[in-house]
């Protein structure tokens, strides 16, 4: 896996989002958080891509996966 800055699409009070962010920090993987309760355009893009849950992760515009897949891929 590339180790660029990941885009992590999340919402507040999301336990899986918190778990993923803590994991990424522990692996010293840089990431940018996109809060879907604030960024309505990002929310529509995530919905259009067929993702109904958070977190969702992209790397340089390429879909990585949900939180569980991302943690497995970067382990």
C-alpha atoms as a printed R data frame, in Angstrom:
   type eleno elety resid chain resno       x      y      z
1  ATOM     1    CA   UNK     A     1   0.000  0.000  0.000
2  ATOM     2    CA   UNK     A     2   1.106  3.520 -0.729
3  ATOM     3    CA   UNK     A     3   1.708  5.637  2.343
4  ATOM     4    CA   UNK     A     4   0.465  8.966  1.059
5  ATOM     5    CA   UNK     A     5  -1.900 11.169  2.996
6  ATOM     6    CA   UNK     A     6  -5.184  9.293  3.239
7  ATOM     7    CA   UNK     A     7  -8.590 10.966  3.042
8  ATOM     8    CA   UNK     A     8 -10.762  9.606  5.847
9  ATOM     9    CA   UNK     A     9 -14.477 10.331  5.493
10 ATOM    10    CA   UNK     A    10 -16.068 10.291  8.919
11 ATOM    11    CA   UNK     A    11 -18.793 11.617 11.194
12 ATOM    12    CA   UNK     A    12 -18.620 12.758 14.822
13 ATOM    13    CA   UNK     A    13 -19.372 10.242 17.566
14 ATOM    14    CA   UNK     A    14 -18.529  7.315 15.276
15 ATOM    15    CA   UNK     A    15 -16.684  4.601 17.246
16 ATOM    16    CA   UNK     A    16 -15.282  2.916 14.115
17 ATOM    17    CA   UNK     A    17 -14.031  6.295 12.866
18 ATOM    18    CA   UNK     A    18 -12.248  6.913 16.162
19 ATOM    19    CA   UNK     A    19 -10.768  3.411 16.083
20 ATOM    20    CA   UNK     A    20  -9.457  3.931 12.548
21 ATOM    21    CA   UNK     A    21  -7.949  7.334 13.327
22 ATOM    22    CA   UNK     A    22  -6.203  5.931 16.415
23 ATOM    23    CA   UNK     A    23  -4.869  3.034 14.331
24 ATOM    24    CA   UNK     A    24  -3.530  5.357 11.628
25 ATOM    25    CA   UNK     A    25  -1.842  7.539 14.245
26 ATOM    26    CA   UNK     A    26  -0.243  4.468 15.847
27 ATOM    27    CA   UNK     A    27   1.181  3.479 12.447
28 ATOM    28    CA   UNK     A    28   2.304  7.073 11.803
29 ATOM    29    CA   UNK     A    29   0.193  7.200  8.651
30 ATOM    30    CA   UNK     A    30  -0.800 10.722  7.644
31 ATOM    31    CA   UNK     A    31  -4.461 11.350  7.018
32 ATOM    32    CA   UNK     A    32  -6.908 14.161  6.421
33 ATOM    33    CA   UNK     A    33 -10.353 13.988  8.036
34 ATOM    34    CA   UNK     A    34 -13.403 14.954  6.001
35 ATOM    35    CA   UNK     A    35 -16.389 15.414  8.313
36 ATOM    36    CA   UNK     A    36 -19.499 14.446  6.345
37 ATOM    37    CA   UNK     A    37 -21.755 16.429  8.693
38 ATOM    38    CA   UNK     A    38 -19.955 19.598  7.568
39 ATOM    39    CA   UNK     A    39 -18.933 18.878  3.969
40 ATOM    40    CA   UNK     A    40 -22.218 18.274  2.149
41 ATOM    41    CA   UNK     A    41 -20.540 17.910 -1.262
42 ATOM    42    CA   UNK     A    42 -18.317 15.140  0.128
43 ATOM    43    CA   UNK     A    43 -21.397 13.489  1.660
44 ATOM    44    CA   UNK     A    44 -23.145 13.446 -1.716
45 ATOM    45    CA   UNK     A    45 -20.009 12.048 -3.390
46 ATOM    46    CA   UNK     A    46 -19.760  9.259 -0.799
47 ATOM    47    CA   UNK     A    47 -23.451  8.420 -1.268
48 ATOM    48    CA   UNK     A    48 -23.065  8.493 -5.063
49 ATOM    49    CA   UNK     A    49 -20.157  6.044 -4.754
50 ATOM    50    CA   UNK     A    50 -22.520  3.673 -2.940
51 ATOM    51    CA   UNK     A    51 -20.984  3.934  0.515
52 ATOM    52    CA   UNK     A    52 -23.617  3.936  3.237
53 ATOM    53    CA   UNK     A    53 -21.357  3.758  6.274
54 ATOM    54    CA   UNK     A    54 -18.331  5.527  7.707
55 ATOM    55    CA   UNK     A    55 -15.413  5.554  7.869
56 ATOM    56    CA   UNK     A    56 -14.508  5.362  4.192
57 ATOM    57    CA   UNK     A    57 -10.916  5.844  3.050
58 ATOM    58    CA   UNK     A    58  -9.358  7.063 -0.182
59 ATOM    59    CA   UNK     A    59  -5.696  7.297 -1.174
60 ATOM    60    CA   UNK     A    60  -4.964  9.894 -3.866
61 ATOM    61    CA   UNK     A    61  -8.521  9.573 -5.181
62 ATOM    62    CA   UNK     A    62  -8.458  5.762 -5.210
63 ATOM    63    CA   UNK     A    63 -10.854  3.940 -2.916
64 ATOM    64    CA   UNK     A    64  -9.025  1.964 -0.217
65 ATOM    65    CA   UNK     A    65 -11.992  0.603  1.724
66 ATOM    66    CA   UNK     A    66 -13.915  0.911  4.937
67 ATOM    67    CA   UNK     A    67 -12.264  1.136  8.342
68 ATOM    68    CA   UNK     A    68 -11.759 -2.595  8.826
69 ATOM    69    CA   UNK     A    69 -10.283 -3.131  5.367
70 ATOM    70    CA   UNK     A    70  -7.997 -0.118  5.751
71 ATOM    71    CA   UNK     A    71  -6.661 -1.327  9.105
72 ATOM    72    CA   UNK     A    72  -5.981 -4.742  7.594
73 ATOM    73    CA   UNK     A    73  -4.330 -3.278  4.511
74 ATOM    74    CA   UNK     A    74  -2.020 -1.027  6.530
75 ATOM    75    CA   UNK     A    75  -1.153 -3.545  9.254
